[in-house]
Amino acid sequence: MDEMDDSPEVHLTCPAPRHECIMNGNYEFYIHGSLVMDPASIQFKTLPFQHIINQVVPPICIDFTPIISLAGLNNVRNHLGVEFYLSLSDVQKICPTNRGGKQASLLQIRIGERLSGMSKLSEELPQPVLMSINSKQILMNDLKSPINVNAIDYLHLNTVDANEITISWPPCKRIYYMLVNLVDIISVEELVEDIKMDNDRFCLALETKKKAMELLKNSSKDLKTFNLTLLCPINKSKMILPVKSVNCHHLQCFDLQAFIYSNKIVPTWICPICTKDCILDDLKIDSFLLFIINSIKLPKTCEEIQLDANGKWKPCILNSDSREGILGTSCSLKKTILEIDLGNSDDEEFCDFVKTGLPIKSAGNSNGSKPKICMNTTSNTLEIKTEEPLFKIIKKEETND
């Protein structure tokens, strides 16, 4: 098969001339692969902990079906060759001297096929697949996509020498697609920071308030208020960045960093509240709860709020009616809803918070102060004191909306 004309970015070549493709009565075919007409249609599953530096080989089609149909499954050995060059920017980004101690960049090869009913390509490969980069074989017992190798170990770190990927492909009549990226591994903290800085990741506070009012209005129990915990169901701590999937219908949120950490250990990617699929791309930060968590009007140790049917909210706390003994004899606790005029979270104060306070790294008070807030049980007012608070937090059972 004749070589196709070189493109400016990727050379899809035949590694051997035509007369060398006949060996002992068997046919050894080399194809260049064909560029996909609509690259955007080739969608692989998102890999959360990897950042794409550059796509060095755009999506190509791997299709040996016409050859196998003519020669037969038992008479064919298939090979695919791809050449590409690194740009100056690529070289600078993956060069060890420019990485400041960060983990080495990876060359990532993804191969998959379209399956009925799946929007993303399946990365189950036919076996056996053998692969080499610049004549250096990738030593793996069973190659599985995505294939990640250290870019420094395999690539020519310049803009002059071509980098060649050669694949030995098994007799297979199915059509596959391949692309090649340069990627960096990112930490949980970096991923959280990226999401925090993306304005599209925030849902409007009014949306949450509207949903809360609708739930109260449509409740069969004719509820006037709704209690909402500020604790993350994953780590049982107060949320810092409250999030949930756009596909979830409940008000309760969970903490972004706790969710990502747990899925880095065991990648289930399901909602910890309703157990629906919950991929990273579908997560939204709840601006309403974020404002409440960072509000200076929320007692620092308060872990639950009450939502009213009119959309207003109040913190829920426990105060002690009596304290018996120094050694910690049990004291009776009474639930108290603090009657504080907190106003709406969509007023001018909330707008100022969004403009100046987002994203906020700390779950403390937004002004940086750390007052000790105590309940005056005689006047039902809040006071700033230096001693420890006389109330504890209500911990309620988690319920689905």
N, C-alpha and C positions, 0 to 999 in steps of 0.2 A: 504494500500500500504506500502510495506517495506521501511525502510529508506535506502537511498543510503549511501555509504561509505563517511566519512568526508574527505574533501580536506584540504590541509594545510591552505588555506586562507578563504574559504567561506563554510559554512555548509548549505545545502539546505535540510531542514528537514520536517517531518510530525509532526505537533503540537499535534496530538491525535492518540491513538492506533486505529487499525482497528475496534474493537468491539464497539467503541463509535461513529462510523460514521453512524449508523442507528438510526434515531430519528422519532418516530411517522409515520412511513411509508415513510418518505422522506429521501433522501440520502444527507449526508453532507460530501463532499469529500475534502481531503487535499492532495495537491501535493507538491512536492519538487521543481518543476521547473527544467528545463534542461539547462545545460550550452551550449551556442552557440558554434558550431564547429569553426566558423570563426568570432571572435569578431570584427575584423576590418570592417566587412560588416555592422555592426550596427552603423549607423551614425545619430546623433541628430544635430539639428540646433545649431550653435555656439552661446554662450551667451557672448557678448563682455565684460561685466563688472564683470565677474566672473573668478577667477583663480582656476583651479583644483589642490588641494593639493595632493590627492591620490584617486584612484578608489578602494573602499573597497568591492564592489560587481561587478564582471565582468558581461557582458551582459548575461542574462538568458532569456529563452523562456517561456511565459505564454500561455499555450494551454490546455483548458478544453474541446476541441471539442469532443474527443473520449468518454468522460464521459457523456457529454450532449446528444450526439447522442444515447447512450444506455438508459439513465434514463429519458430523456425528459426535456425540458426547465423549466417546472413548478415544477419539483421534485428535484431540485438540489440547494444546497448552496455550493459555492466554496470558498476555503481558500488556501492561499499561504503563506508558511513560509520560511524565509531566516535568517540564522545566520551568523554573521561575527565577527571577532576580530580586534581590533585596534592594529597597530604596535606601538613600542615605539616612533618612529618618528612622527606618527599621534598624539599621546597623547601630545608630547612636543609641536607640532605646534598649537594645538587647546587649550592648557592649558592657562587660562587667565593671569597667571603670566608671560608668555613668549611672550605676544602679544603687550606689550608696548602701551596699550591704543587703539589698533586697534579694529574694529568691530569684534564681535564673529564669529568664523567659522560656516559654515552651513553644515548640512547633506542634500544632494540634491538627491532626488529620481526622476528618469526620466523614464517614461513609454510611449511607442509609438508603432504604427503599420506601416507596409509598405503599401503605397498606390501607385497605378499605376501612372507612370509619375513623381514621386517625388523621388529625390535622398536621401533626409533626411526623417526620420521617422516623421509621424504626431503624435502630442501629445494630440489629442482629445481622452478622455477616455470614456469608457462605464460607465453609472451611474446606481445605486449608487456604489461608491467604498468607503469602510471604511478601515482605516489603523491605526495601533498602533505600537509603537516602545518601546520595553522593557515594554510591558503591559500598556503603557501610550498612550491613544488615541490622534490622531492628530485632533484637533477641528476645522474643516472647514465645511461649508455648502456643498460645492461642491469641491471635490478634483480635482485639475487641475495640470497637469504636466507642468513644473517641480515643485515638492513639496519640499519646503525649510523649514527646521526647525533648530532652534538653537542647535548646536551639544552638547553644555554643558548641556542643559535642558533635553536631551533625551538619551544620550549615557553614558555608563560606561567608565570613563576616566582612564582605566587601560588596561593592555594586557592580563589579566587573565579571566575576565568575558565576556561571549559571549553577543553580542548585537543582538536582534531578531526583525525582521520586520515581522509583521503579516498583511495580506491583506485579506479582505472579498471582493470577486470578484463576480459581477453579472453574471447571465446566459448569456453567449456570446460565439458564435462559431468562433469568429475572433481570430487570433494569434497576441499576443502582445510581446514586448520585454522590459526588465527592466534592468537598471544598477543604481548603487549608488555611488556617489562621495562625498568626503569632499571638500568643496570649500571656498574660501575667496572672499569677495566683494572688488573690486579694484576701485579706483577713476579714473576720466578722466585723470588726470596728470600722474598717474602710467601707464595707458594704453598707453598714448602718449610716455612715456619714454621707455616702452617695445618695441614699434614699432621702435623708434629711434635707439635703440641699436641692432636691427636685420639687419644684412648686406643684407639679402635676400629681405629686403623691399625697397631697393634702385634700381631704374632703371638707366641704363647707360646714361650719358650725350649725348653720340654719338647717342643713339636711338632717343632722342628728336630732336636733330639737323637734323638727317636724315629725320625724319617725317616732320619737318618744310620745308626742302628743297623740299621734294616730293610734299607737298601741294602747294608750290609756283610754282613748275614746271608744275603741273597738273591743275593749276587754269585756268578757262575759260577766266578770265579777264587779263591774262598775267601779273600778279603781280610780281613786283621785290622785294617788301618788305612786311613784315607782322608785324602789331603792336600787342603786347601781353601785357595785363595788369598784374601787379603784385599784384593787389587787390583781396582779397577773395570775391567771390560773396555772401557769407553767412553773414559776418560781415562788409564788405566794408573796411576792414583794410588791410595793407600790409601783405602778407603771411609770416609766419615764417617757416613752414614745408609744402611746396607745394606738394600736392598729387592728384592722380586720380586713377580710377580703371583700371585694366589691360584690361577691356572690353570696355573702352571708346576710341574713335578714335580722339578726339579733343586734341589740344595742351594746352588749358586753364586748370589750376589747381585750387584747393581750399585748404584752410588751414586745416591741419589735426585736430588740437585741436578744431577749430570752428565746424568742421563737427561732431566730436564725441560729443561735448557738445549739439549740436542741436538734435542729435539722441538720446541722453539720455533723453531729454525732450519729444520729439515726435519721436519715433523709426520708421521712414519711410525707412531709409537706401537706398536712391536713390541719384543718382548724381545730384547736384544742377545746373549742366550745361546742361546735355543732358537728365536727368530724367530716365536713365537706372538704373536697380538694381545695387547697389553699396555696397556690404557687406564688412565688415572690413577686412576679409582675402584677398580680392582682391586689396586692396590699395597698391600703390607703391609711394615712395617719388621720385620726379623728381630731379635728381642730377644736371641737367643743370640749372633749375630755382633756385635751392637752392644755387648753386655757384654764380649766378648773384645777388640774393638777399643779399648775404653776402659779395659781392665783394667790396673792398675798392675803386674801380673805378666807382661804382654806386653812384650818389648823394643820400644823405640820404633820401631826400624827393621825390625822383623820384618814380613814381608808374606805369610807362609804359616803355616798351622797343621796339625797332624796330629790327626785324630779317631780315637779308638780304638773298638773294638766295644762297650766298656762305657759309652760316652758321654762319657768324659773327653777332654780336649784338651791338646796341648802345642805350643809354638811351634817352628817349623823355621827354622834359620839356617844360614849357611855360616861356617866358621872357616878361617883360613889356617894351614896346617902350616908354611909357610916364606914368607919375604918376601925376595926377592933384589933387591939394588940400590936405589939411591935414586931413580933416574929411572923407576921403574915397570916393571922387568922382570916378566914374568908370574909370578904366584905360584900355587901349587896350592891349590885350595879343596876342602874336605871337608865333606860334608853332616853336620850334627850335629842330633840331636833333644835339646833341653835336658830333662834329667830333673828337672823341678820339680814338686813336689806342688801342683798348682793346684786340685785338688778339682773338684766339680761346679758348673756355673753356675746350678743351681737351688737352691743352698743358701741359708743365711741372708744371706751376703754379697751374693748376686745380688738377693735380695729388697730389701735395703737400697739397692742400686744403683738398682733400678727406682723405689723410693719417692723417693729424694733426687736421683738423678743424671739422670733422664730428663726432658725431652729434653736431650741434650748437644750443644753446638755444635762443640766442638773434638774432633779425632780424637786428641789427645794423651792423656797420662795423666790419669785422672779426678781426681787430687788436685792437678793443676796443676803438679807438679814436672816437671823436665826432666833426669832423670839420664842420664848416658852409660853405657850398659850394655855391658860387654866380656866376652868369653869367656876364662876361664882354661883353657887347653888341657891343663894338667897335672892339675888336680884336677876338671875338668869342672863347675866352679861359676861362678856369676855374680859379678862384682865391679862396684862403682861406681867409675869412674875419670874423670879430667878430660880425658884425651886421646881421640882419635877411636877408635871401635870397630875391632877387628881382624877383623871379619867382615862379610860382605855378604849380601844377601838372595837366596834361591833364586827364580828366575823360571821357572816351569813353563809348558808349553804348555797352553792352555785346552782342556778336554774337557767334553763334555756328559755328564750323568749318564745 
